[in-house]
Structure formats: structure tokens, C-alpha cells
Amino acid sequence: MARLASGYDAALNDLMARHTPKLFNYLVRSLQNEEDAADLAQDTFVRVFQNRTKFDKRMKFSTWLYAIATNLVRDRYRHRTRHPQVSLDAENEASGEDFRESVPEQKPTPSESLQNAERAESVRKAVGQLPEELRTPLILSEYEELSHAEIGEILDCTSKAVEVRLYRARNQLRNTLGWLMERAS
């Protein structure tokens, strides 16, 4: 990032190569849409380039990157709320087939594969229904494996606030998915 800030524009390619895969995964989990995630990943690096001279060298680059991405996710959710759309990719209602990317299954039987897919979809939906202030720290913690301090920097709040949000998010998921947990045991 120091090279990019000093005027070596090609350094952006190195940053993109190093950080795009994890950033894209975070965005897919946050938005639950690969096309939107790809768009926002590009937009995030556009913002990095545009604000390269404003980067605080004392800050960890990945934290700054996730903060930019998180703000773009918030903007996208605001836009979705104001301009709802019907997804043609979600599910074919006539056949009941799910055309979204499915989680690779390791269970050999079709019955077990179906149960795993249903479970994964239930968890995905439950996480997607969490309020944004709970969903974002949960995704950053569970899927991106960031510390409470890093999440706090990204969300501009304290580590304790992150801890409280994670506690609330997990409780809501337990309440929402309690039936699933009972069925699995």
C-alpha cells in the first residue's frame, strides 16, 4: 500500500491479487449474491485507488479494505431496500430446483446430500435475515476469522461492542435455527 500511495500505480495489481479472494468471499457471504459481490469487490479496489493518499500507514491494510467493503455493502443494502427486485436465479418455482451455488457435499447418499443442502440454505437464510449491525460482525468473525479488535476498527466501534453484537447475533441464530439443531442431534 505504501508503494501505491507513493505513486506506483501498478502496486494495486499486487494488492488485488493478494486480497481479492478473501474479500470476494466476505462480500458473497454479506450480499448472498455473486454478481453483486464481484461488482463490490471491484468498487472496493476503485475506492482504495481513489483514496490511496488518505491511507493511514499505522492502520492494517486489510482492516481498511474491509471497512471500505463494509460501507459499500451497507450502501447496497440501502439500495436494495429502496429498489426491491425479484431474483430470477433464486429458485425455479415450477420445478422447485435451486439454481444458486450449492455447498459441495461430502455425504455419499442423496438423502444426506439433500439434508446438508437444506441445512446450509437454512443457515444462509437465517444469517441473511439478521439485522445488518449483527450480520456484518458475525460474517467477519465466523467466516473471515477476524479478531474483535479488527472488526471494531472496520465497524468503527469498540471490541466490547463487537462482542455484544456477536452474542446477540448468535442468540438470534439459536432461536431461529433451534429446530435445526434439535433435528441434527
Beta strands, then each sheet from edge to edge (+ up, - down):
strand 1: 91-92
strand 2: 97-98
sheet 1: 1+ 2-
end
